[in-house]
Amino acid sequence: MTIYGEDANFCGGSGHIPVLCREVISSLSCGQKGVFVDCTFGSGGHSKAILESNRENRVIALDKDTDAVESAKAVKNAYRERFSIVKAGFETLGDILSSLKISRVNGFVFDLGMSSLQLDSTSRGFSFRFDSELDMRFDKSRGETAADFLNGADEKELLRVFSSYGEEPRSLAIARAVITYRKKSPLKTTKDLVLLIERIKGPKRNKIHPATKIFQALRMYVNNELENLKTGLKQAFHYLETEGRIAVISFHSLEDRIVKQYFAYLSKKCICPPGQPICTCNKEEEALTFKLIKPAEEEIKNNPRSRSAKLRIVEKINKTGGKNAA
Ligand SMILES: C[S@@+](CC[C@H](N)C(=O)[O-])C[C@H]1O[C@@H](n2cnc3c(N)ncnc32)[C@H](O)[C@@H]1O
Protein backbone atom coordinates (compact mmCIF):
# COMPACT_ATOMS: atom_id res chain seq x y z
CA MET A 1 0.00 0.00 0.00
CA THR A 2 1.19 3.47 -0.79
CA ILE A 3 0.32 6.96 0.28
CA TYR A 4 -0.38 9.01 -2.92
CA GLY A 5 -0.45 6.51 -5.75
CA GLU A 6 -2.26 5.66 -8.93
CA ASP A 7 -5.38 4.84 -6.94
CA ALA A 8 -6.04 8.53 -6.44
CA ASN A 9 -7.21 9.52 -9.92
CA PHE A 10 -10.94 9.59 -9.23
CA CYS A 11 -11.31 12.75 -7.21
CA GLY A 12 -11.42 15.25 -10.06
CA GLY A 13 -14.55 15.86 -12.08
CA SER A 14 -17.06 18.59 -11.72
CA GLY A 15 -19.17 19.58 -8.75
CA HIS A 16 -18.45 18.70 -5.15
CA ILE A 17 -14.80 17.87 -4.48
CA PRO A 18 -14.37 16.14 -1.15
CA VAL A 19 -11.64 17.18 1.24
CA LEU A 20 -8.30 15.35 0.91
CA CYS A 21 -9.94 12.95 -1.52
CA ARG A 22 -6.83 11.87 -3.44
CA GLU A 23 -5.01 11.24 -0.18
CA VAL A 24 -7.90 9.16 1.21
CA ILE A 25 -8.34 7.08 -1.96
CA SER A 26 -4.65 6.45 -2.22
CA SER A 27 -4.00 5.62 1.40
CA LEU A 28 -6.95 3.21 1.55
CA SER A 29 -5.69 1.55 -1.69
CA CYS A 30 -9.14 1.88 -3.22
CA GLY A 31 -7.69 0.78 -6.57
CA GLN A 32 -7.59 -2.76 -5.18
CA LYS A 33 -10.94 -4.49 -4.99
CA GLY A 34 -12.42 -4.28 -1.52
CA VAL A 35 -15.25 -3.52 0.84
CA PHE A 36 -15.19 0.06 2.11
CA VAL A 37 -17.30 1.94 4.61
CA ASP A 38 -17.92 5.66 4.23
CA CYS A 39 -18.99 6.54 7.76
CA THR A 40 -20.01 10.11 6.86
CA PHE A 41 -21.66 10.11 3.41
CA GLY A 42 -22.59 13.84 3.26
CA SER A 43 -22.78 14.64 -0.45
CA GLY A 44 -21.08 11.35 -1.28
CA GLY A 45 -17.79 12.66 -2.64
CA HIS A 46 -15.60 10.05 -0.99
CA SER A 47 -18.10 7.24 -1.67
CA LYS A 48 -18.19 8.04 -5.38
CA ALA A 49 -14.41 8.27 -5.63
CA ILE A 50 -14.06 4.85 -3.95
CA LEU A 51 -16.67 3.32 -6.28
CA GLU A 52 -14.90 4.78 -9.30
CA SER A 53 -11.47 3.58 -8.18
CA ASN A 54 -12.24 -0.07 -8.88
CA ARG A 55 -15.30 -1.47 -10.69
CA GLU A 56 -15.61 -4.19 -8.09
CA ASN A 57 -15.42 -2.04 -4.99
CA ARG A 58 -18.35 -2.16 -2.63
CA VAL A 59 -19.26 0.84 -0.46
CA ILE A 60 -21.49 0.88 2.58
CA ALA A 61 -22.26 4.47 3.46
CA LEU A 62 -23.76 5.88 6.65
CA ASP A 63 -25.15 9.26 7.51
CA LYS A 64 -27.47 10.48 10.25
CA ASP A 65 -28.94 13.20 8.10
CA THR A 66 -32.13 12.38 6.19
CA ASP A 67 -31.24 14.93 3.49
CA ALA A 68 -27.86 13.25 2.91
CA VAL A 69 -29.51 9.83 2.76
CA GLU A 70 -32.10 11.16 0.27
CA SER A 71 -29.34 12.56 -1.92
CA ALA A 72 -27.70 9.12 -1.96
CA LYS A 73 -30.51 7.77 -4.15
CA ALA A 74 -28.70 9.03 -7.24
CA VAL A 75 -25.54 7.16 -6.20
CA LYS A 76 -27.62 4.04 -5.55
CA ASN A 77 -29.14 4.30 -9.03
CA ALA A 78 -25.74 4.64 -10.62
CA TYR A 79 -23.85 1.93 -8.70
CA ARG A 80 -26.72 -0.45 -7.75
CA GLU A 81 -25.66 -3.39 -5.61
CA ARG A 82 -22.12 -2.06 -5.18
CA PHE A 83 -23.49 0.74 -3.00
CA SER A 84 -25.65 0.72 0.13
CA ILE A 85 -26.75 3.70 2.21
CA VAL A 86 -27.96 3.43 5.78
CA LYS A 87 -29.43 6.22 7.86
CA ALA A 88 -27.47 5.63 11.03
CA GLY A 89 -24.72 7.01 13.21
CA PHE A 90 -21.23 5.53 12.93
CA GLU A 91 -21.37 4.91 16.68
CA THR A 92 -23.67 2.01 15.72
CA LEU A 93 -21.29 0.72 13.05
CA GLY A 94 -21.03 -2.74 14.62
CA ASP A 95 -24.80 -3.30 14.51
CA ILE A 96 -25.03 -2.04 10.93
CA LEU A 97 -22.21 -4.24 9.66
CA SER A 98 -23.43 -7.31 11.45
CA SER A 99 -26.99 -6.77 10.13
CA LEU A 100 -25.49 -6.58 6.62
CA LYS A 101 -23.50 -9.76 7.40
CA ILE A 102 -20.20 -8.01 6.76
CA SER A 103 -17.45 -9.35 8.97
CA ARG A 104 -14.35 -7.71 7.46
CA VAL A 105 -13.80 -4.30 5.89
CA ASN A 106 -10.77 -3.18 3.86
CA GLY A 107 -11.07 0.52 4.55
CA PHE A 108 -13.07 3.04 6.52
CA VAL A 109 -13.31 6.76 5.94
CA PHE A 110 -14.55 9.26 8.52
CA ASP A 111 -14.89 12.84 7.25
CA LEU A 112 -15.99 14.54 10.44
CA GLY A 113 -18.12 17.58 11.17
CA MET A 114 -20.83 19.05 9.02
CA SER A 115 -21.27 18.97 5.28
CA SER A 116 -21.41 21.99 2.99
CA LEU A 117 -25.11 21.20 2.53
CA GLN A 118 -25.67 21.53 6.26
CA LEU A 119 -23.51 24.62 6.64
CA ASP A 120 -25.20 26.33 3.69
CA SER A 121 -28.71 25.37 4.75
CA THR A 122 -30.90 28.34 5.63
CA SER A 123 -33.06 26.30 8.00
CA ARG A 124 -30.88 23.89 10.02
CA GLY A 125 -29.31 26.40 12.40
CA PHE A 126 -25.68 25.37 11.77
CA SER A 127 -24.63 28.77 10.48
CA PHE A 128 -24.79 32.25 11.92
CA ARG A 129 -25.01 33.54 8.33
CA PHE A 130 -28.75 32.81 8.19
CA ASP A 131 -31.55 33.46 10.63
CA SER A 132 -33.21 30.15 11.39
CA GLU A 133 -34.34 27.94 14.24
CA LEU A 134 -31.53 26.89 16.58
CA ASP A 135 -31.59 23.19 15.73
CA MET A 136 -28.08 21.93 14.74
CA ARG A 137 -28.94 18.22 14.92
CA PHE A 138 -27.44 16.02 12.21
CA ASP A 139 -30.40 13.70 12.78
CA LYS A 140 -33.49 15.89 12.81
CA SER A 141 -35.66 13.05 14.08
CA ARG A 142 -34.23 12.66 17.55
CA GLY A 143 -32.50 14.32 20.47
CA GLU A 144 -32.23 17.73 21.99
CA THR A 145 -31.90 20.79 19.71
CA ALA A 146 -29.48 23.62 20.41
CA ALA A 147 -32.46 25.73 21.50
CA ASP A 148 -33.62 23.00 23.93
CA PHE A 149 -30.17 22.97 25.48
CA LEU A 150 -29.80 26.76 25.68
CA ASN A 151 -33.22 27.14 27.27
CA GLY A 152 -32.91 24.23 29.70
CA ALA A 153 -29.32 23.93 30.93
CA ASP A 154 -28.08 25.59 34.12
CA GLU A 155 -25.18 28.04 34.18
CA LYS A 156 -22.61 25.37 35.06
CA GLU A 157 -23.62 23.15 32.17
CA LEU A 158 -23.70 26.03 29.68
CA LEU A 159 -20.24 27.07 30.84
CA ARG A 160 -18.91 23.51 30.53
CA VAL A 161 -20.16 23.13 26.96
CA PHE A 162 -19.05 26.59 25.78
CA SER A 163 -15.60 26.28 27.30
CA SER A 164 -14.81 22.62 26.71
CA TYR A 165 -16.19 22.23 23.15
CA GLY A 166 -15.80 25.82 21.99
CA GLU A 167 -12.73 26.92 23.97
CA GLU A 168 -14.52 30.29 24.10
CA PRO A 169 -12.70 32.70 26.49
CA ARG A 170 -15.95 34.59 27.26
CA SER A 171 -17.87 31.41 28.10
CA LEU A 172 -18.93 32.48 31.60
CA ALA A 173 -20.25 35.88 30.48
CA ILE A 174 -22.14 34.25 27.60
CA ALA A 175 -23.60 31.54 29.87
CA ARG A 176 -24.84 34.22 32.27
CA ALA A 177 -26.28 36.28 29.42
CA VAL A 178 -28.19 33.21 28.18
CA ILE A 179 -29.72 32.74 31.64
CA THR A 180 -30.71 36.41 31.86
CA TYR A 181 -32.12 36.45 28.31
CA ARG A 182 -34.37 33.45 28.77
CA LYS A 183 -35.98 34.90 31.90
CA LYS A 184 -37.87 37.16 29.47
CA SER A 185 -38.35 34.77 26.55
CA PRO A 186 -36.67 31.62 25.24
CA LEU A 187 -33.81 31.80 22.74
CA LYS A 188 -35.34 30.61 19.50
CA THR A 189 -33.28 31.62 16.52
CA THR A 190 -29.67 31.87 15.39
CA LYS A 191 -30.18 35.63 15.25
CA ASP A 192 -31.21 35.73 18.95
CA LEU A 193 -27.99 33.94 19.83
CA VAL A 194 -25.74 35.97 17.52
CA LEU A 195 -27.06 39.26 18.93
CA LEU A 196 -26.57 38.00 22.48
CA ILE A 197 -22.96 36.99 21.74
CA GLU A 198 -22.26 40.25 19.94
CA ARG A 199 -23.47 42.21 22.96
CA ILE A 200 -20.70 40.53 24.95
CA LYS A 201 -17.92 40.15 22.43
CA GLY A 202 -18.66 43.07 20.16
CA PRO A 203 -19.46 42.86 16.44
CA LYS A 204 -17.31 41.05 13.86
CA ARG A 205 -13.96 42.83 13.58
CA ASN A 206 -11.80 40.34 11.72
CA LYS A 207 -12.20 37.20 9.61
CA ILE A 208 -13.54 35.15 12.53
CA HIS A 209 -17.14 35.81 13.48
CA PRO A 210 -17.58 36.31 17.28
CA ALA A 211 -20.21 33.53 17.37
CA THR A 212 -17.98 30.89 15.71
CA LYS A 213 -16.83 29.14 18.87
CA ILE A 214 -20.25 29.02 20.54
CA PHE A 215 -21.89 27.65 17.39
CA GLN A 216 -19.18 25.00 17.15
CA ALA A 217 -19.60 24.08 20.83
CA LEU A 218 -23.36 23.73 20.50
CA ARG A 219 -23.07 21.55 17.38
CA MET A 220 -20.53 19.27 19.02
CA TYR A 221 -22.65 18.96 22.15
CA VAL A 222 -26.02 18.46 20.45
CA ASN A 223 -24.59 15.69 18.26
CA ASN A 224 -22.43 14.12 20.98
CA GLU A 225 -19.63 14.25 18.43
CA LEU A 226 -16.60 13.42 20.57
CA GLU A 227 -18.13 10.41 22.32
CA ASN A 228 -19.51 9.09 19.04
CA LEU A 229 -16.10 9.41 17.44
CA LYS A 230 -14.48 7.30 20.16
CA THR A 231 -17.15 4.61 19.82
CA GLY A 232 -17.10 4.66 16.01
CA LEU A 233 -13.32 4.33 15.78
CA LYS A 234 -13.24 1.32 18.12
CA GLN A 235 -15.96 -0.44 16.18
CA ALA A 236 -14.25 0.32 12.87
CA PHE A 237 -10.96 -1.11 14.07
CA HIS A 238 -12.74 -4.24 15.26
CA TYR A 239 -14.15 -4.87 11.76
CA LEU A 240 -10.97 -3.90 9.92
CA GLU A 241 -9.24 -6.56 7.84
CA THR A 242 -5.54 -7.16 8.53
CA GLU A 243 -3.62 -4.63 6.37
CA GLY A 244 -6.83 -2.63 6.04
CA ARG A 245 -6.82 1.03 6.96
CA ILE A 246 -8.93 3.68 8.63
CA ALA A 247 -8.71 7.26 7.34
CA VAL A 248 -10.03 10.05 9.56
CA ILE A 249 -10.36 13.67 8.47
CA SER A 250 -10.94 16.03 11.36
CA PHE A 251 -11.34 19.80 11.49
CA HIS A 252 -11.04 20.44 15.17
CA SER A 253 -8.22 19.94 17.66
CA LEU A 254 -10.46 18.07 20.14
CA GLU A 255 -11.43 15.55 17.46
CA ASP A 256 -7.88 15.24 16.20
CA ARG A 257 -6.65 14.58 19.74
CA ILE A 258 -9.07 11.66 20.11
CA VAL A 259 -7.95 10.16 16.80
CA LYS A 260 -4.26 10.69 17.55
CA GLN A 261 -4.49 9.17 21.04
CA TYR A 262 -6.50 6.16 19.92
CA PHE A 263 -4.13 5.46 17.00
CA ALA A 264 -1.13 5.84 19.34
CA TYR A 265 -2.73 3.32 21.72
CA LEU A 266 -3.34 0.91 18.83
CA SER A 267 0.26 1.15 17.70
CA LYS A 268 1.62 0.04 21.08
CA LYS A 269 2.64 -3.58 21.30
CA CYS A 270 2.13 -3.70 25.06
CA ILE A 271 0.32 -1.52 27.58
CA CYS A 272 1.75 -3.04 30.76
CA PRO A 273 3.10 -0.53 33.32
CA PRO A 274 6.66 0.55 32.47
CA GLY A 275 9.32 -1.66 34.05
CA GLN A 276 7.11 -4.72 34.37
CA PRO A 277 9.43 -7.61 33.43
CA ILE A 278 6.85 -9.87 31.76
CA CYS A 279 3.99 -8.72 29.57
CA THR A 280 0.63 -9.61 31.06
CA CYS A 281 -1.64 -7.21 29.18
CA ASN A 282 -2.14 -9.57 26.22
CA LYS A 283 -3.08 -6.62 24.07
CA GLU A 284 -4.66 -8.11 21.00
CA GLU A 285 -4.81 -5.29 18.51
CA GLU A 286 -1.79 -3.75 16.85
CA ALA A 287 -1.41 -1.13 14.18
CA LEU A 288 0.86 1.12 12.18
CA THR A 289 0.31 4.84 12.14
CA PHE A 290 1.39 7.26 9.42
CA LYS A 291 2.47 10.84 9.28
CA LEU A 292 -0.28 13.44 9.61
CA ILE A 293 -1.50 14.66 6.21
CA LYS A 294 -2.79 18.19 5.56
CA PRO A 295 -4.29 19.65 2.39
CA ALA A 296 -1.86 21.02 -0.17
CA GLU A 297 -1.90 24.74 -0.82
CA GLU A 298 -3.68 24.20 -4.10
CA GLU A 299 -6.54 22.37 -2.39
CA ILE A 300 -6.87 25.15 0.18
CA LYS A 301 -6.96 27.69 -2.63
CA ASN A 302 -9.72 25.79 -4.47
CA ASN A 303 -11.63 24.91 -1.32
CA PRO A 304 -10.91 27.26 1.61
CA ARG A 305 -13.07 25.09 3.92
CA SER A 306 -10.37 22.42 3.73
CA ARG A 307 -7.78 24.66 5.40
CA SER A 308 -8.06 23.19 8.90
CA ALA A 309 -8.43 19.54 7.77
CA LYS A 310 -6.11 16.89 9.19
CA LEU A 311 -5.97 13.35 7.90
CA ARG A 312 -4.74 10.49 10.06
CA ILE A 313 -4.34 6.93 8.86
CA VAL A 314 -3.97 3.72 10.80
CA GLU A 315 -3.34 0.22 9.44
CA LYS A 316 -4.18 -3.00 11.23
CA ILE A 317 -1.30 -5.44 11.37
CA ASN A 318 -1.06 -9.03 12.31
CA LYS A 319 0.30 -9.19 15.83
CA THR A 320 2.64 -12.03 14.97
CA GLY A 321 3.87 -10.68 11.64
CA GLY A 322 3.28 -7.22 10.25
CA LYS A 323 4.84 -4.89 7.77
CA ASN A 324 6.92 -1.81 8.13
CA ALA A 325 5.34 1.59 8.05
CA ALA A 326 5.65 3.50 4.77
C1 LIG B 1 -18.02 16.63 6.32
S1 LIG B 1 -19.52 15.82 5.91
C2 LIG B 1 -18.98 14.50 4.87
C3 LIG B 1 -18.74 14.93 3.47
C4 LIG B 1 -18.52 13.78 2.52
N1 LIG B 1 -17.28 13.08 2.79
C5 LIG B 1 -18.57 14.23 1.09
O1 LIG B 1 -17.60 14.02 0.37
O2 LIG B 1 -19.58 14.79 0.69
C6 LIG B 1 -19.94 14.99 7.38
C7 LIG B 1 -21.25 14.22 7.30
O3 LIG B 1 -21.23 13.31 8.39
C8 LIG B 1 -22.50 13.21 8.96
N2 LIG B 1 -22.28 12.76 10.35
C9 LIG B 1 -21.78 13.45 11.38
N3 LIG B 1 -21.71 12.67 12.48
C10 LIG B 1 -22.15 11.45 12.10
C11 LIG B 1 -22.29 10.21 12.79
N4 LIG B 1 -21.97 10.06 14.07
N5 LIG B 1 -22.74 9.17 12.09
C12 LIG B 1 -23.09 9.29 10.77
N6 LIG B 1 -22.99 10.44 10.09
C13 LIG B 1 -22.52 11.51 10.74
C14 LIG B 1 -23.09 14.59 8.83
O4 LIG B 1 -24.51 14.50 8.81
C15 LIG B 1 -22.51 15.04 7.46
O5 LIG B 1 -23.41 14.76 6.43
PDBQT file of the ligand as one rigid body, heavy atoms in Angstrom, charges set to zero:
ROOT
HETATM    1  C1  LIG A 401     -18.017  16.629   6.320  1.00  0.00    +0.000 C 
HETATM    2  S1  LIG A 401     -19.521  15.815   5.909  1.00  0.00    +0.000 S 
HETATM    3  C2  LIG A 401     -18.984  14.502   4.870  1.00  0.00    +0.000 C 
HETATM    4  C3  LIG A 401     -18.744  14.929   3.470  1.00  0.00    +0.000 C 
HETATM    5  C4  LIG A 401     -18.524  13.776   2.520  1.00  0.00    +0.000 C 
HETATM    6  N1  LIG A 401     -17.283  13.076   2.788  1.00  0.00    +0.000 N 
HETATM    7  C5  LIG A 401     -18.569  14.227   1.092  1.00  0.00    +0.000 C 
HETATM    8  O1  LIG A 401     -17.603  14.019   0.366  1.00  0.00    +0.000 OA
HETATM    9  O2  LIG A 401     -19.584  14.791   0.688  1.00  0.00    +0.000 OA
HETATM   10  C6  LIG A 401     -19.941  14.991   7.377  1.00  0.00    +0.000 C 
HETATM   11  C7  LIG A 401     -21.249  14.217   7.301  1.00  0.00    +0.000 C 
HETATM   12  O3  LIG A 401     -21.227  13.306   8.388  1.00  0.00    +0.000 OA
HETATM   13  C8  LIG A 401     -22.498  13.209   8.957  1.00  0.00    +0.000 C 
HETATM   14  N2  LIG A 401     -22.278  12.758  10.347  1.00  0.00    +0.000 N 
HETATM   15  C9  LIG A 401     -21.780  13.451  11.384  1.00  0.00    +0.000 A 
HETATM   16  N3  LIG A 401     -21.709  12.674  12.481  1.00  0.00    +0.000 NA
HETATM   17  C10 LIG A 401     -22.154  11.453  12.099  1.00  0.00    +0.000 A 
HETATM   18  C11 LIG A 401     -22.286  10.215  12.786  1.00  0.00    +0.000 A 
HETATM   19  N4  LIG A 401     -21.967  10.065  14.071  1.00  0.00    +0.000 N 
HETATM   20  N5  LIG A 401     -22.740   9.165  12.092  1.00  0.00    +0.000 NA
HETATM   21  C12 LIG A 401     -23.086   9.287  10.769  1.00  0.00    +0.000 A 
HETATM   22  N6  LIG A 401     -22.988  10.441  10.085  1.00  0.00    +0.000 NA
HETATM   23  C13 LIG A 401     -22.516  11.507  10.740  1.00  0.00    +0.000 A 
HETATM   24  C14 LIG A 401     -23.092  14.590   8.825  1.00  0.00    +0.000 C 
HETATM   25  O4  LIG A 401     -24.506  14.505   8.814  1.00  0.00    +0.000 OA
HETATM   26  C15 LIG A 401     -22.514  15.043   7.464  1.00  0.00    +0.000 C 
HETATM   27  O5  LIG A 401     -23.410  14.755   6.432  1.00  0.00    +0.000 OA
ENDROOT
TORSDOF 0
